[in-house]
Amino acid sequence: MHRKLGDYREAIQDYTQAIQLNSHDADAYVGRGNVRSDLGDYRGAIQDYTQAIQLNPNHGLAYYNCGNAQYQSGDVQGAINNFHKAASLLQLQDNPLLYQEIQSILQRHKQ
């Protein structure tokens, strides 16, 4: 809610508190990573997405978001690797819109 209102500091605090209450909640790490990415803290976002992936290796959205943060920070090859993994997971998880978006990204980079 705080993120939608543009109150990023409160949003990070909320997600951090959720992580403290349940350190195995991959979605909380993804949420905090999204806020960090919104703020341009791509390194912090990548750390959160990576933690989410470690907790849930089938979290397609975490791979996708991590790829976006890597791309924004200049790690194009890392981003492409994560986009490939995200595409395979999201196709299996029946998320056709995001799958198509990733395929378009990969096609532009011919990977």
C-alpha positions as a printed NumPy array, in Angstrom:
array([[  0.   ,   0.   ,   0.   ],
       [  2.763,   2.437,   0.934],
       [  4.533,   1.73 ,  -2.357],
       [  1.433,   2.625,  -4.374],
       [  1.189,   5.881,  -2.444],
       [  4.831,   6.68 ,  -3.146],
       [  5.886,   6.292,   0.491],
       [  8.88 ,   4.121,  -0.28 ],
       [ 10.563,   4.446,   3.101],
       [  7.458,   3.11 ,   4.856],
       [  7.108,   0.369,   2.248],
       [ 10.685,  -0.797,   2.849],
       [ 10.067,  -0.77 ,   6.602],
       [  6.89 ,  -2.818,   6.156],
       [  8.629,  -5.423,   4.008],
       [ 11.621,  -5.532,   6.352],
       [  9.292,  -6.124,   9.277],
       [  7.527,  -8.893,   7.348],
       [ 10.924, -10.49 ,   6.636],
       [ 11.858, -10.256,  10.311],
       [  8.615, -12.017,  11.221],
       [  9.086, -14.702,   8.557],
       [ 12.529, -14.854,   6.981],
       [ 11.318, -17.586,   4.6  ],
       [  8.735, -15.367,   2.865],
       [ 10.065, -15.071,  -0.688],
       [  7.265, -12.677,  -1.653],
       [  8.335, -10.211,   1.055],
       [ 11.841, -10.158,  -0.42 ],
       [ 10.39 ,  -9.609,  -3.897],
       [  8.221,  -6.783,  -2.572],
       [ 11.142,  -5.066,  -0.875],
       [ 13.232,  -5.597,  -3.997],
       [ 10.532,  -3.899,  -6.058],
       [ 10.601,  -0.846,  -3.796],
       [ 14.384,  -0.714,  -3.91 ],
       [ 14.245,  -0.953,  -7.687],
       [ 11.707,   1.893,  -7.771],
       [ 14.235,   3.958,  -5.818],
       [ 17.073,   3.074,  -8.204],
       [ 18.803,   0.895,  -5.593],
       [ 19.413,  -1.905,  -8.064],
       [ 22.14 ,  -3.549,  -5.986],
       [ 19.785,  -3.816,  -3.009],
       [ 16.974,  -4.996,  -5.28 ],
       [ 19.175,  -7.711,  -6.794],
       [ 20.128,  -8.887,  -3.297],
       [ 16.466,  -9.152,  -2.315],
       [ 15.465, -10.935,  -5.52 ],
       [ 18.398, -13.321,  -5.141],
       [ 17.288, -14.134,  -1.597],
       [ 13.741, -14.751,  -2.851],
       [ 15.105, -17.11 ,  -5.521],
       [ 17.144, -18.986,  -2.914],
       [ 14.009, -19.413,  -0.818],
       [ 11.827, -20.362,  -3.796],
       [ 13.762, -21.451,  -6.889],
       [ 10.482, -21.6  ,  -8.843],
       [  9.572, -17.937,  -8.28 ],
       [  9.381, -16.798, -11.899],
       [  8.583, -13.206, -11.01 ],
       [ 11.694, -12.99 ,  -8.802],
       [ 13.866, -14.058, -11.754],
       [ 12.118, -11.556, -14.016],
       [ 12.465,  -8.668, -11.575],
       [ 16.075,  -9.591, -10.853],
       [ 16.739,  -9.541, -14.587],
       [ 15.223,  -6.08 , -14.86 ],
       [ 17.361,  -4.771, -11.992],
       [ 20.474,  -6.35 , -13.493],
       [ 19.688,  -4.811, -16.859],
       [ 19.221,  -1.379, -15.284],
       [ 22.541,  -1.726, -13.459],
       [ 24.385,  -2.665, -16.663],
       [ 24.668,  -6.442, -16.19 ],
       [ 23.054,  -7.371, -19.494],
       [ 24.297, -10.976, -19.548],
       [ 23.1  , -11.595, -15.988],
       [ 19.751, -10.109, -16.947],
       [ 19.461, -12.342, -20.007],
       [ 20.258, -15.416, -17.907],
       [ 17.528, -14.513, -15.432],
       [ 15.064, -13.702, -18.22 ],
       [ 15.626, -17.173, -19.693],
       [ 14.931, -18.799, -16.325],
       [ 11.903, -16.563, -15.754],
       [ 10.503, -17.41 , -19.183],
       [ 10.726, -21.144, -18.589],
       [  9.079, -20.845, -15.164],
       [  6.397, -18.365, -16.176],
       [  5.413, -20.462, -19.172],
       [  4.864, -23.413, -16.834],
       [  3.066, -21.179, -14.318],
       [  0.604, -20.043, -16.985],
       [  1.584, -16.381, -17.082],
       [  1.367, -15.756, -20.84 ],
       [  1.575, -11.949, -20.773],
       [  4.801, -11.794, -18.81 ],
       [  6.159, -14.744, -20.776],
       [  5.543, -12.871, -24.042],
       [  7.162,  -9.727, -22.651],
       [ 10.269, -11.686, -21.73 ],
       [ 10.348, -13.349, -25.146],
       [ 10.256,  -9.885, -26.743],
       [ 13.158,  -8.729, -24.569],
       [ 15.194, -11.812, -25.429],
       [ 14.403, -11.437, -29.122],
       [ 15.687,  -7.857, -29.078],
       [ 18.93 ,  -9.183, -27.63 ],
       [ 18.812, -12.274, -29.873],
       [ 19.498, -14.651, -27.016]])
